[in-house]
Amino acid sequence: MRYAAIRRLGITALLAGLALAAGTTQASAAKQPRYAKGKIWTFAFEADTLGKAPPHTTTRGGEWAVEEDSTAPGGRMLRQLQNDDGEAWHYIQFDRPLLEDVTISVRFRILSGEIDPSAGILFQLDPKGRSGYLVRLTGQTQELAFHYLLLGKRRDVRFAKIDWPAPGTWHTLGIQRTGHRLTVLYDGKEVLHVRDERYRKGTFGLWSEDDTVVDFADVEVGVP
């Protein structure tokens, strides 16, 4: 009798433990965001502290600061103004959202840059910002370039010629990613198509290069 009672107690404890574990797993799963199609995040920097990088970001080279400017969309912008730190790449990574399929668009204007004036979007970035995709304008060849980053090293994928923007003029750069299909848009026109499944989920960022001084504004990130 005693053995049967102990055995019943053991089974009861086991079932309770399994139920608790299942509840914990469900709770953890519930914390993972599942965004509906059409969900959009906007970054206009209205509430951010002037002179500092936006909250929930990590800067990786350069000097990033929110600035006011009446000519910027919405009156505020994010400027990368460091041009003499000796770093080849300057970029800022946003901690969220973390997405698979994604659309991103940003207004930008390149103010100056002698070595390789550049402005770009990073997406599907890993938490350390060392692996993911990069789309950028490169002034060296006056092209749009599609790259991927692998452990901090950049690899070329595809290029497309564009009409190079005049200094100080606002333009739009965008990316659409659905499955393995990736499309790059410049001023609303599709200019590059890539098929790639190297990276499937991550955050996004903004990019500049060498001695480039560039402004970014009106950033939108969405679920297609």
Backbone as ProteinMPNN parsed JSONL, in Angstrom:
{"seq_chain_A": "MRYAAIRRLGITALLAGLALAAGTTQASAAKQPRYAKGKIWTFAFEADTLGKAPPHTTTRGGEWAVEEDSTAPGGRMLRQLQNDDGEAWHYIQFDRPLLEDVTISVRFRILSGEIDPSAGILFQLDPKGRSGYLVRLTGQTQELAFHYLLLGKRRDVRFAKIDWPAPGTWHTLGIQRTGHRLTVLYDGKEVLHVRDERYRKGTFGLWSEDDTVVDFADVEVGVP", "coords_chain_A": {"N_chain_A": [[0.833, -1.203, 0.0], [1.899, 1.212, 0.857], [3.905, 1.52, -1.037], [2.391, 1.757, -3.395], [1.061, 4.121, -2.884], [3.17, 5.955, -2.781], [4.073, 5.666, -5.376], [1.855, 6.666, -6.773], [1.942, 9.296, -5.91], [4.367, 10.045, -7.023], [3.823, 9.909, -9.784], [1.84, 11.845, -9.929], [3.306, 14.14, -9.228], [5.066, 14.198, -11.361], [3.338, 14.634, -13.534], [2.382, 17.131, -12.794], [4.699, 18.597, -12.95], [5.231, 18.41, -15.701], [3.025, 19.781, -16.685], [3.533, 22.312, -15.641], [5.901, 22.906, -16.966], [4.977, 22.918, -19.599], [3.24, 25.069, -19.435], [5.07, 27.119, -18.952], [6.516, 27.04, -21.341], [4.506, 27.751, -23.153], [4.015, 30.307, -22.213], [6.452, 31.516, -22.754], [6.456, 31.31, -25.518], [4.314, 32.947, -26.039], [5.402, 35.409, -25.548], [6.925, 35.916, -27.735], [6.805, 38.059, -30.409], [4.302, 38.127, -32.914], [3.754, 39.456, -35.803], [1.186, 41.039, -37.635], [0.345, 41.0, -41.146], [0.967, 43.956, -42.947], [1.583, 45.533, -40.782], [3.269, 48.407, -39.582], [6.168, 50.185, -38.664], [7.224, 53.397, -37.736], [9.857, 55.735, -37.891], [10.458, 58.734, -37.046], [11.731, 60.362, -35.357], [10.699, 62.332, -33.67], [10.3, 62.483, -30.869], [12.773, 62.024, -29.848], [15.923, 62.671, -28.193], [17.637, 65.579, -28.985], [20.782, 65.829, -30.616], [21.751, 63.387, -29.872], [22.082, 59.81, -30.436], [19.228, 57.846, -31.481], [17.098, 56.184, -29.017], [17.343, 52.671, -28.102], [19.148, 51.751, -29.996], [22.263, 50.777, -31.535], [25.389, 52.076, -32.156], [27.904, 51.729, -34.599], [30.659, 52.768, -35.25], [31.384, 56.065, -36.453], [29.519, 59.143, -35.865], [26.448, 59.563, -34.677], [23.484, 61.422, -34.646], [20.385, 62.875, -33.664], [18.858, 65.52, -35.332], [17.416, 68.801, -35.806], [15.743, 70.185, -38.625], [14.303, 72.275, -40.864], [13.979, 71.669, -43.513], [13.946, 68.972, -43.677], [12.054, 65.923, -44.037], [9.243, 65.988, -42.012], [10.637, 67.559, -40.257], [12.694, 66.65, -38.631], [15.719, 64.691, -38.42], [18.119, 62.019, -38.77], [21.476, 62.276, -38.424], [24.616, 61.315, -39.751], [27.615, 62.393, -38.918], [30.326, 62.143, -38.65], [33.43, 62.373, -40.102], [36.113, 61.873, -40.072], [37.232, 59.787, -38.597], [38.729, 57.65, -39.3], [37.542, 55.214, -39.745], [36.263, 52.833, -42.026], [33.6, 52.081, -42.404], [30.462, 53.227, -41.273], [27.768, 52.662, -39.191], [24.436, 52.326, -37.884], [22.487, 50.374, -35.748], [19.197, 49.307, -35.261], [17.366, 48.1, -32.523], [14.908, 46.862, -32.771], [12.169, 46.479, -35.121], [12.258, 42.831, -35.095], [12.367, 40.946, -37.846], [11.213, 38.693, -40.467], [10.135, 38.346, -43.457], [10.075, 41.55, -44.966], [9.617, 45.092, -45.405], [11.345, 48.054, -46.1], [11.865, 51.523, -46.022], [13.544, 54.632, -46.596], [14.169, 58.108, -46.4], [16.846, 60.042, -47.672], [19.765, 62.176, -47.751], [22.799, 62.951, -49.206], [25.335, 64.88, -48.032], [28.08, 65.466, -48.195], [31.263, 64.056, -49.196], [34.249, 62.596, -50.1], [35.791, 60.289, -50.541], [34.233, 57.828, -50.846], [31.249, 58.596, -51.229], [28.366, 57.566, -49.594], [25.27, 55.921, -48.864], [23.028, 53.848, -47.1], [20.96, 50.887, -46.444], [20.75, 48.463, -43.963], [19.689, 45.109, -43.384], [18.002, 42.247, -41.919], [19.87, 41.814, -39.954], [22.147, 40.292, -37.643], [22.232, 39.952, -33.978], [24.697, 41.06, -33.164], [25.345, 42.697, -35.213], [26.989, 41.941, -37.325], [26.531, 40.232, -39.4], [24.43, 40.013, -42.24], [22.255, 41.645, -44.641], [23.082, 44.255, -47.012], [22.203, 47.201, -48.663], [23.252, 49.792, -50.721], [24.058, 53.117, -51.908], [26.81, 53.824, -53.887], [29.276, 56.13, -54.34], [31.667, 55.932, -55.684], [31.386, 54.439, -58.034], [28.965, 55.286, -58.853], [26.587, 53.751, -58.453], [23.937, 51.508, -57.428], [24.367, 49.166, -54.924], [24.25, 45.77, -53.969], [24.953, 43.888, -51.185], [26.183, 41.306, -48.96], [26.876, 40.898, -45.492], [29.26, 39.06, -43.757], [30.208, 37.953, -40.802], [31.301, 40.475, -40.266], [32.618, 41.082, -42.622], [32.389, 42.336, -45.895], [30.602, 41.275, -48.763], [30.207, 41.241, -52.273], [27.224, 41.207, -54.277], [25.379, 42.134, -56.334], [25.062, 44.81, -58.782], [23.767, 48.004, -59.897], [23.45, 50.586, -62.251], [22.748, 54.044, -61.582], [21.162, 57.314, -61.715], [23.178, 59.631, -60.357], [22.623, 61.225, -57.233], [22.292, 64.764, -56.733], [24.346, 66.675, -54.495], [22.979, 67.195, -51.267], [20.305, 66.847, -51.925], [17.105, 65.344, -51.413], [16.299, 61.906, -51.46], [14.872, 58.604, -51.997], [15.362, 55.42, -50.645], [14.724, 51.963, -50.825], [13.746, 48.645, -49.692], [12.39, 45.465, -50.388], [11.464, 42.415, -49.072], [10.472, 39.186, -49.601], [10.217, 35.984, -48.753], [12.614, 34.299, -50.614], [12.944, 36.287, -52.411], [14.211, 39.409, -53.196], [13.959, 42.856, -53.515], [15.191, 45.932, -54.643], [14.563, 49.355, -54.34], [14.733, 52.568, -55.807], [13.992, 55.857, -55.382], [11.352, 55.078, -55.693], [11.339, 53.355, -57.86], [11.884, 50.084, -59.133], [15.046, 48.707, -59.115], [16.873, 46.708, -58.711], [16.97, 43.167, -58.51], [17.159, 40.348, -56.512], [17.784, 36.958, -55.684], [17.94, 35.23, -52.776], [18.697, 33.34, -49.872], [20.25, 33.471, -47.689], [20.172, 34.793, -45.193], [17.509, 34.935, -42.865], [16.134, 36.274, -40.864], [16.07, 39.166, -38.797], [17.24, 42.377, -37.517], [17.287, 45.905, -38.459], [19.251, 48.521, -40.033], [21.084, 51.631, -40.615], [23.395, 53.036, -42.935], [26.642, 54.44, -43.648], [29.68, 55.654, -45.239], [33.256, 55.872, -45.084], [34.282, 59.172, -45.48], [31.768, 60.26, -45.595], [29.112, 62.527, -45.056], [25.862, 62.346, -44.072], [22.278, 62.53, -44.12], [19.402, 60.99, -42.684], [15.922, 60.323, -42.868], [12.394, 59.963, -42.057], [11.88, 57.113, -41.741], [10.562, 53.951, -42.467], [9.405, 50.783, -41.522], [8.106, 47.642, -42.291], [5.723, 44.862, -42.359], [5.282, 42.898, -45.084]], "CA_chain_A": [[0.0, 0.0, 0.0], [2.76, 2.377, 0.939], [4.593, 1.645, -2.325], [1.407, 2.244, -4.363], [0.791, 5.536, -2.6], [4.348, 6.714, -3.211], [4.093, 5.644, -6.838], [0.835, 7.601, -7.247], [2.452, 10.641, -5.648], [5.411, 10.315, -8.008], [3.183, 10.179, -11.073], [1.165, 13.142, -9.803], [4.331, 15.18, -9.268], [5.59, 14.242, -12.721], [2.35, 15.29, -14.377], [2.354, 18.548, -12.419], [5.907, 19.203, -13.516], [5.048, 18.538, -17.132], [2.049, 20.846, -16.914], [4.214, 23.578, -15.374], [6.839, 23.139, -18.065], [4.18, 23.279, -20.773], [2.76, 26.432, -19.231], [6.21, 28.018, -19.132], [6.811, 27.079, -22.769], [3.47, 28.534, -23.789], [4.208, 31.701, -21.837], [7.598, 32.013, -23.512], [6.026, 31.464, -26.911], [3.418, 34.089, -26.114], [6.201, 36.621, -25.518], [7.512, 36.126, -29.041], [5.819, 38.811, -31.19], [3.9, 37.665, -34.234], [3.173, 40.665, -36.358], [0.252, 40.841, -38.74], [0.702, 41.639, -42.401], [0.568, 45.354, -42.994], [2.094, 46.251, -39.627], [4.313, 49.362, -39.962], [6.849, 50.97, -37.643], [7.764, 54.629, -38.297], [10.917, 56.366, -37.108], [10.561, 60.119, -37.486], [12.639, 60.967, -34.374], [10.083, 63.52, -33.065], [10.426, 62.504, -29.411], [14.133, 61.652, -29.455], [16.759, 63.76, -27.685], [18.484, 66.18, -29.999], [22.215, 65.712, -30.382], [22.11, 62.029, -29.473], [21.512, 58.73, -31.237], [17.92, 57.433, -30.967], [17.131, 55.069, -28.064], [17.205, 51.303, -28.629], [20.037, 51.59, -31.141], [23.684, 50.582, -31.277], [26.191, 52.67, -33.213], [29.114, 50.963, -34.905], [31.466, 53.705, -36.011], [30.73, 57.318, -36.8], [28.837, 59.932, -34.834], [25.058, 59.63, -35.091], [22.729, 62.319, -33.775], [19.113, 63.427, -34.146], [18.955, 66.961, -35.538], [16.252, 69.49, -36.372], [15.992, 70.867, -39.895], [12.99, 72.546, -41.457], [13.916, 71.098, -44.855], [13.852, 67.517, -43.574], [10.683, 65.417, -43.889], [8.834, 65.962, -40.613], [11.386, 68.54, -39.467], [13.814, 66.037, -37.912], [16.473, 63.703, -39.194], [19.248, 61.376, -38.117], [22.664, 62.617, -39.214], [25.929, 60.734, -39.487], [28.427, 63.566, -39.205], [31.742, 61.89, -38.424], [34.083, 62.135, -41.391], [37.57, 61.788, -39.957], [37.602, 58.868, -37.517], [39.566, 56.579, -39.824], [36.758, 53.998, -39.963], [35.747, 52.74, -43.393], [32.15, 51.928, -42.381], [29.72, 53.772, -40.148], [26.369, 52.276, -39.261], [23.647, 52.299, -36.657], [21.569, 49.237, -35.761], [18.004, 49.447, -34.434], [17.129, 46.848, -31.798], [13.639, 46.275, -33.177], [11.597, 45.141, -34.975], [12.956, 41.641, -35.573], [11.427, 40.48, -38.86], [11.626, 37.832, -41.571], [9.745, 39.158, -44.607], [10.147, 42.926, -44.481], [9.778, 46.227, -46.305], [12.008, 49.179, -45.438], [12.134, 52.679, -46.86], [14.136, 55.748, -45.86], [14.596, 59.28, -47.145], [18.24, 60.36, -47.341], [20.479, 63.133, -48.59], [24.247, 62.953, -49.003], [25.796, 66.261, -47.999], [29.459, 65.545, -48.655], [32.029, 62.818, -49.162], [35.239, 62.585, -51.167], [36.359, 58.961, -50.791], [33.146, 57.041, -51.434], [29.977, 59.023, -50.647], [27.546, 56.355, -49.542], [24.137, 55.858, -47.941], [22.44, 52.539, -47.308], [20.089, 50.198, -45.491], [21.078, 47.103, -43.54], [18.508, 44.375, -42.908], [18.251, 40.876, -41.477], [21.106, 41.86, -39.181], [22.215, 39.509, -36.419], [22.291, 40.841, -32.818], [25.983, 41.746, -33.063], [25.513, 43.581, -36.351], [28.147, 41.507, -38.12], [26.075, 39.446, -40.549], [23.137, 40.448, -42.745], [22.283, 42.214, -45.988], [23.322, 45.693, -47.133], [21.941, 47.876, -49.932], [23.807, 51.137, -50.564], [24.551, 53.892, -53.03], [28.249, 54.008, -53.826], [29.669, 57.224, -55.216], [32.842, 55.579, -56.473], [30.96, 53.976, -59.362], [27.623, 55.825, -59.073], [25.723, 52.586, -58.582], [23.323, 50.871, -56.275], [25.078, 47.907, -54.694], [23.665, 44.805, -53.035], [25.997, 43.093, -50.542], [25.882, 40.687, -47.678], [27.95, 40.916, -44.509], [29.507, 37.78, -43.108], [31.147, 38.135, -39.694], [31.954, 41.764, -40.371], [33.253, 41.26, -43.921], [31.389, 42.619, -46.919], [30.705, 40.514, -49.989], [29.385, 41.804, -53.343], [26.242, 40.331, -54.923], [24.895, 42.678, -57.607], [25.14, 46.261, -58.902], [22.934, 48.612, -60.94], [23.734, 51.998, -62.471], [21.664, 54.976, -61.29], [21.488, 58.733, -61.836], [23.717, 59.978, -59.047], [21.911, 62.382, -56.666], [23.036, 65.989, -56.458], [24.567, 66.857, -53.053], [21.984, 67.934, -50.5], [18.931, 66.606, -52.381], [16.471, 64.197, -50.76], [15.903, 60.778, -52.293], [14.315, 57.489, -51.232], [15.915, 54.086, -50.864], [13.816, 50.985, -50.227], [13.978, 47.212, -49.869], [11.265, 44.57, -50.139], [11.93, 41.035, -48.996], [9.436, 38.185, -49.405], [10.866, 34.704, -48.996], [13.96, 34.447, -51.167], [12.918, 37.367, -53.4], [14.597, 40.698, -52.647], [13.862, 43.915, -54.508], [15.712, 47.225, -54.213], [13.89, 50.468, -55.0], [15.362, 53.889, -55.698], [12.979, 56.854, -55.737], [10.111, 54.396, -56.038], [11.485, 52.466, -59.014], [12.636, 48.859, -58.889], [16.298, 48.772, -59.866], [17.646, 45.493, -58.506], [16.266, 41.984, -58.038], [18.106, 39.33, -56.041], [17.228, 35.771, -55.025], [18.92, 34.834, -51.768], [18.122, 32.839, -48.623], [21.369, 33.357, -46.76], [19.694, 35.224, -43.881], [16.052, 34.908, -42.895], [15.49, 37.05, -39.811], [16.984, 40.074, -38.126], [16.851, 43.774, -37.364], [17.706, 46.736, -39.58], [20.136, 49.625, -39.68], [21.404, 52.622, -41.636], [24.812, 52.876, -43.266], [27.404, 55.4, -44.443], [31.004, 55.103, -45.52], [34.419, 56.744, -45.179], [34.108, 60.554, -45.008], [30.422, 60.712, -45.963], [28.161, 63.143, -44.133], [24.576, 62.009, -44.685], [21.084, 62.617, -43.291], [18.327, 60.026, -42.92], [14.653, 60.762, -42.292], [11.163, 59.308, -42.498], [12.167, 55.697, -41.866], [9.411, 53.065, -42.282], [9.686, 49.35, -41.564], [6.806, 47.0, -42.252], [5.543, 43.459, -42.706], [4.54, 42.896, -46.353]], "C_chain_A": [[0.872, 1.26, 0.0], [3.449, 2.625, -0.403], [3.642, 2.219, -3.38], [1.135, 3.726, -4.161], [1.945, 6.406, -3.069], [4.4, 6.811, -4.724], [3.08, 6.626, -7.412], [1.305, 9.042, -7.06], [3.526, 11.028, -6.667], [4.839, 10.653, -9.361], [2.505, 11.538, -11.057], [2.158, 14.283, -9.912], [4.892, 15.335, -10.679], [4.639, 14.971, -13.649], [2.285, 16.781, -14.087], [3.555, 19.279, -13.007], [5.792, 19.408, -15.003], [4.09, 19.665, -17.472], [2.685, 22.212, -16.703], [5.166, 23.925, -16.508], [6.101, 23.573, -19.322], [3.678, 24.699, -20.663], [3.861, 27.444, -19.432], [6.551, 28.168, -20.604], [5.795, 27.928, -23.507], [3.629, 30.011, -23.475], [5.365, 32.31, -22.603], [7.229, 32.255, -24.962], [5.148, 32.689, -27.072], [4.196, 35.401, -26.139], [6.837, 36.92, -26.868], [6.49, 36.835, -29.937], [5.561, 38.169, -32.539], [3.119, 38.798, -34.867], [2.295, 40.339, -37.558], [0.775, 41.527, -39.999], [0.173, 43.067, -42.418], [1.02, 46.174, -41.805], [3.262, 47.14, -40.046], [4.861, 50.058, -38.72], [7.418, 52.219, -38.327], [8.793, 55.208, -37.33], [11.121, 57.768, -37.676], [11.366, 60.961, -36.501], [12.046, 62.191, -33.667], [10.34, 63.618, -31.565], [11.837, 62.203, -28.929], [14.937, 62.882, -29.038], [17.675, 64.275, -28.786], [19.955, 66.035, -29.62], [22.682, 64.343, -29.963], [21.522, 61.015, -30.45], [20.155, 58.339, -30.667], [18.059, 56.316, -29.939], [16.933, 53.737, -28.776], [17.988, 51.126, -29.928], [21.449, 51.326, -30.645], [24.463, 51.169, -32.444], [27.49, 51.886, -33.36], [29.975, 51.805, -35.842], [30.683, 54.949, -36.353], [30.122, 58.016, -35.6], [27.42, 60.204, -35.308], [24.272, 60.496, -34.116], [21.445, 62.768, -34.453], [19.24, 64.943, -34.207], [17.625, 67.51, -36.053], [16.654, 70.211, -37.657], [14.65, 71.05, -40.584], [12.856, 71.959, -42.854], [13.8, 69.582, -44.836], [12.395, 67.089, -43.504], [10.308, 65.303, -42.424], [9.62, 66.898, -39.721], [12.537, 67.985, -38.655], [14.47, 64.963, -38.765], [17.54, 63.106, -38.3], [20.465, 61.602, -38.991], [23.862, 61.801, -38.772], [26.937, 61.797, -39.91], [29.916, 63.37, -38.966], [32.422, 61.581, -39.752], [35.592, 61.973, -41.287], [38.015, 60.84, -38.848], [38.442, 57.69, -38.009], [38.835, 55.273, -40.07], [36.193, 53.988, -41.378], [34.229, 52.714, -43.416], [31.588, 52.542, -41.117], [28.284, 53.27, -40.251], [25.741, 52.208, -37.876], [22.614, 51.187, -36.791], [20.418, 49.495, -34.797], [17.678, 48.092, -33.805], [15.855, 46.144, -32.221], [13.049, 47.089, -34.331], [12.516, 44.052, -35.541], [12.016, 40.934, -36.549], [12.07, 39.503, -39.835], [11.315, 38.57, -42.877], [9.615, 40.606, -44.141], [10.151, 43.907, -45.651], [10.402, 47.361, -45.496], [12.148, 50.303, -46.448], [12.692, 53.801, -45.992], [14.409, 56.882, -46.847], [16.035, 59.588, -46.729], [18.726, 61.496, -48.226], [21.957, 63.084, -48.214], [24.735, 64.392, -49.11], [27.21, 66.407, -48.546], [30.117, 64.183, -48.548], [32.964, 62.764, -50.347], [35.7, 61.176, -51.532], [35.342, 58.064, -51.496], [31.839, 57.476, -50.792], [28.954, 57.899, -50.731], [26.417, 56.522, -48.538], [23.432, 54.538, -48.176], [21.558, 52.051, -46.185], [20.676, 48.823, -45.224], [19.789, 46.41, -43.124], [18.867, 42.913, -42.693], [19.6, 40.781, -40.752], [21.035, 40.939, -37.974], [22.397, 40.451, -35.224], [23.6, 41.623, -32.688], [26.259, 42.671, -34.246], [26.655, 43.206, -37.272], [27.763, 40.7, -39.357], [24.677, 39.906, -40.933], [23.303, 40.991, -44.155], [22.513, 43.719, -45.928], [22.999, 46.134, -48.546], [22.424, 49.306, -49.777], [24.057, 51.786, -51.914], [26.054, 54.057, -52.839], [28.674, 55.052, -54.845], [30.871, 56.911, -56.073], [32.473, 55.193, -57.898], [29.577, 54.484, -59.742], [26.631, 54.706, -59.381], [24.973, 52.328, -57.284], [23.956, 49.494, -56.128], [24.323, 47.061, -53.684], [24.809, 43.931, -52.517], [25.385, 42.207, -49.471], [27.118, 40.802, -46.796], [28.047, 39.534, -43.88], [30.604, 37.981, -42.076], [31.984, 39.4, -39.873], [32.667, 42.018, -41.677], [32.188, 41.387, -45.002], [31.672, 41.828, -48.192], [29.746, 41.093, -51.028], [28.43, 40.752, -53.903], [25.851, 40.878, -56.288], [24.933, 44.206, -57.57], [24.201, 46.736, -60.008], [23.27, 50.096, -61.04], [22.501, 52.849, -62.164], [22.123, 56.387, -61.647], [21.926, 59.214, -60.461], [23.047, 61.238, -58.506], [22.825, 63.586, -56.465], [23.21, 66.16, -54.955], [23.45, 67.673, -52.405], [20.553, 67.728, -50.944], [18.397, 65.325, -51.75], [16.05, 63.152, -51.79], [15.413, 59.648, -51.387], [14.984, 56.187, -51.641], [15.015, 53.083, -50.16], [14.229, 49.563, -50.526], [12.687, 46.469, -49.574], [11.796, 43.148, -50.13], [10.743, 40.124, -48.695], [10.035, 36.83, -49.757], [12.283, 34.913, -49.486], [14.034, 35.563, -52.2], [13.191, 38.703, -52.724], [14.617, 41.733, -53.757], [14.349, 45.217, -53.897], [15.034, 48.318, -55.027], [14.651, 51.765, -54.744], [14.389, 54.92, -56.254], [11.733, 56.197, -56.316], [10.195, 53.437, -57.201], [12.318, 51.246, -58.646], [13.885, 48.852, -59.758], [17.148, 47.514, -59.711], [16.745, 44.379, -58.014], [17.301, 40.912, -57.696], [17.315, 38.174, -55.45], [18.275, 35.251, -54.054], [18.194, 34.385, -50.503], [19.184, 32.713, -47.542], [20.939, 33.715, -45.325], [18.17, 35.346, -43.936], [15.378, 35.763, -41.837], [16.502, 37.964, -39.153], [16.413, 41.472, -38.02], [17.373, 44.573, -38.548], [18.63, 47.844, -39.078], [20.325, 50.564, -40.853], [22.915, 52.725, -41.757], [25.381, 54.116, -43.95], [28.845, 54.916, -44.512], [32.057, 56.201, -45.583], [34.105, 58.146, -44.643], [32.739, 61.122, -45.337], [29.714, 61.381, -44.794], [26.791, 63.008, -44.778], [23.459, 62.137, -43.667], [20.1, 61.54, -43.702], [17.067, 60.53, -42.237], [13.527, 59.868, -42.765], [11.373, 57.814, -42.767], [10.886, 54.893, -41.594], [9.838, 51.621, -42.45], [8.358, 48.637, -41.432], [6.87, 45.52, -42.586], [4.723, 43.407, -43.985], [3.375, 41.914, -46.336]], "O_chain_A": [[0.629, 2.219, -0.733], [3.568, 3.763, -0.856], [4.041, 3.072, -4.173], [0.996, 4.488, -5.118], [1.739, 7.458, -3.675], [4.718, 7.856, -5.291], [3.358, 7.328, -8.384], [1.099, 9.895, -7.923], [3.594, 12.173, -7.115], [5.309, 11.578, -10.024], [2.574, 12.292, -12.028], [1.904, 15.274, -10.596], [5.158, 16.447, -11.136], [5.052, 15.812, -14.448], [2.151, 17.597, -14.999], [3.451, 20.407, -13.489], [6.199, 20.445, -15.527], [4.309, 20.414, -18.424], [2.434, 23.151, -17.458], [5.236, 25.07, -16.955], [6.539, 24.482, -20.026], [3.677, 25.451, -21.638], [3.635, 28.507, -20.01], [6.839, 29.269, -21.073], [6.151, 28.724, -24.376], [3.414, 30.867, -24.333], [5.298, 33.455, -23.049], [7.622, 33.254, -25.563], [5.208, 33.387, -28.084], [3.717, 36.396, -26.683], [7.245, 38.053, -27.123], [5.423, 36.283, -30.203], [6.486, 37.723, -33.218], [1.972, 39.061, -34.508], [2.621, 39.482, -38.379], [1.536, 42.492, -39.935], [-0.935, 43.339, -41.957], [0.86, 47.395, -41.806], [4.147, 46.697, -40.778], [4.105, 50.467, -37.839], [8.032, 52.11, -39.389], [8.615, 55.173, -36.113], [11.851, 57.965, -38.648], [11.653, 62.129, -36.765], [12.792, 63.004, -33.122], [10.571, 64.709, -31.044], [12.074, 62.133, -27.723], [14.658, 63.996, -29.48], [18.39, 63.509, -29.432], [20.317, 66.111, -28.446], [23.871, 64.139, -29.72], [20.589, 61.319, -31.194], [19.944, 58.487, -29.463], [19.037, 55.57, -29.977], [16.425, 53.68, -29.896], [17.542, 50.435, -30.844], [21.787, 51.61, -29.496], [24.226, 50.803, -33.595], [28.088, 51.444, -32.379], [30.012, 51.584, -37.052], [29.465, 54.902, -36.524], [30.205, 57.535, -34.47], [27.211, 60.987, -36.235], [24.38, 60.325, -32.902], [21.417, 63.009, -35.66], [19.679, 65.575, -33.246], [16.823, 66.791, -36.649], [17.747, 70.767, -37.764], [13.946, 70.076, -40.851], [11.74, 71.767, -43.338], [13.577, 68.969, -45.88], [11.571, 67.825, -42.962], [10.977, 64.599, -41.667], [9.305, 67.025, -38.537], [13.288, 68.749, -38.048], [13.872, 64.41, -39.687], [17.827, 63.617, -37.218], [20.499, 61.182, -40.147], [24.099, 61.616, -37.578], [27.102, 62.073, -41.099], [30.69, 64.322, -39.067], [32.04, 60.64, -40.448], [36.281, 61.939, -42.307], [39.055, 61.059, -38.226], [38.823, 56.828, -37.218], [39.437, 54.314, -40.554], [35.704, 55.006, -41.869], [33.617, 53.258, -44.335], [32.155, 52.403, -40.033], [27.647, 53.436, -41.291], [26.417, 52.055, -36.859], [21.947, 51.069, -37.819], [20.643, 49.862, -33.644], [17.711, 47.063, -34.48], [15.737, 44.932, -32.042], [13.391, 48.259, -34.501], [13.413, 44.315, -36.341], [10.992, 40.387, -36.142], [13.288, 39.481, -40.012], [12.147, 39.341, -43.357], [9.105, 40.865, -43.051], [10.626, 43.591, -46.743], [10.028, 47.595, -44.347], [12.508, 50.066, -47.601], [12.362, 53.913, -44.812], [14.826, 56.646, -47.981], [16.398, 59.413, -45.565], [18.18, 61.748, -49.301], [22.312, 63.168, -47.038], [24.572, 65.041, -50.144], [27.506, 67.356, -49.272], [29.601, 63.274, -47.897], [32.519, 62.875, -51.49], [35.969, 60.895, -52.7], [35.578, 57.601, -52.613], [31.353, 56.795, -49.889], [28.706, 57.35, -51.804], [26.574, 57.171, -47.503], [23.248, 54.134, -49.325], [21.42, 52.684, -45.138], [21.053, 48.107, -46.151], [18.892, 47.047, -42.572], [19.87, 42.409, -43.197], [20.352, 39.82, -40.911], [19.983, 40.816, -37.347], [22.688, 41.631, -35.421], [23.605, 42.733, -32.156], [27.285, 43.35, -34.281], [27.229, 44.072, -37.932], [28.582, 40.509, -40.256], [23.838, 40.159, -40.068], [24.348, 40.823, -44.783], [22.187, 44.374, -44.938], [23.456, 45.527, -49.515], [22.057, 49.978, -48.813], [24.242, 51.109, -52.925], [26.513, 54.392, -51.747], [28.467, 54.891, -56.048], [31.08, 57.561, -57.098], [33.156, 55.57, -58.85], [29.067, 54.163, -60.816], [25.944, 54.709, -60.402], [25.312, 52.84, -56.217], [24.065, 48.746, -57.1], [23.822, 47.563, -52.678], [25.538, 43.316, -53.295], [24.212, 42.347, -49.124], [28.25, 40.803, -47.28], [27.039, 38.925, -43.519], [31.774, 38.156, -42.417], [33.197, 39.401, -39.664], [33.274, 43.076, -41.84], [31.21, 40.639, -45.019], [32.814, 41.722, -48.639], [28.598, 41.402, -50.706], [28.767, 39.571, -53.994], [25.972, 40.178, -57.293], [24.852, 44.822, -56.508], [23.877, 45.988, -60.93], [23.362, 50.783, -60.023], [21.369, 52.45, -62.437], [23.312, 56.632, -61.856], [21.141, 59.205, -59.513], [22.911, 62.221, -59.234], [23.984, 63.443, -56.075], [22.3, 65.818, -54.199], [23.033, 68.706, -52.929], [19.652, 68.368, -50.401], [19.128, 64.351, -51.574], [15.516, 63.481, -52.849], [15.525, 59.728, -50.164], [15.148, 55.895, -52.826], [14.588, 53.316, -49.029], [14.96, 49.297, -51.481], [11.974, 46.8, -48.626], [12.488, 42.724, -51.056], [10.086, 40.269, -47.664], [10.327, 36.559, -50.922], [13.068, 35.62, -48.854], [15.086, 35.767, -52.807], [12.487, 39.087, -51.79], [15.217, 41.517, -54.81], [13.974, 45.57, -52.779], [14.94, 48.225, -56.251], [15.137, 52.025, -53.644], [14.009, 54.875, -57.424], [11.142, 56.678, -57.283], [9.212, 52.762, -57.507], [13.323, 51.351, -57.943], [13.803, 48.975, -60.98], [18.057, 47.284, -60.51], [15.855, 44.612, -57.196], [18.195, 40.614, -58.488], [16.296, 38.384, -54.792], [19.373, 34.874, -54.463], [17.191, 34.983, -50.112], [19.034, 31.94, -46.595], [21.299, 33.026, -44.37], [17.612, 35.803, -44.934], [14.165, 35.965, -41.897], [17.659, 37.587, -38.968], [15.264, 41.725, -38.381], [17.846, 43.999, -39.529], [18.771, 48.069, -37.877], [19.8, 50.334, -41.942], [23.634, 52.522, -40.778], [24.693, 54.768, -44.736], [29.194, 53.895, -43.92], [31.801, 57.306, -46.062], [33.709, 58.293, -43.487], [32.564, 62.341, -45.357], [29.716, 60.863, -43.678], [26.571, 63.488, -45.89], [23.665, 61.883, -42.48], [19.965, 61.209, -44.88], [17.134, 61.102, -41.149], [13.667, 59.118, -43.731], [11.088, 57.316, -43.856], [10.205, 55.135, -40.598], [10.544, 51.275, -43.397], [7.559, 48.977, -40.56], [7.894, 44.994, -43.023], [3.567, 43.831, -43.981], [2.654, 41.794, -47.327]]}, "name": "protein", "num_of_chains": 1, "seq": "MRYAAIRRLGITALLAGLALAAGTTQASAAKQPRYAKGKIWTFAFEADTLGKAPPHTTTRGGEWAVEEDSTAPGGRMLRQLQNDDGEAWHYIQFDRPLLEDVTISVRFRILSGEIDPSAGILFQLDPKGRSGYLVRLTGQTQELAFHYLLLGKRRDVRFAKIDWPAPGTWHTLGIQRTGHRLTVLYDGKEVLHVRDERYRKGTFGLWSEDDTVVDFADVEVGVP"}
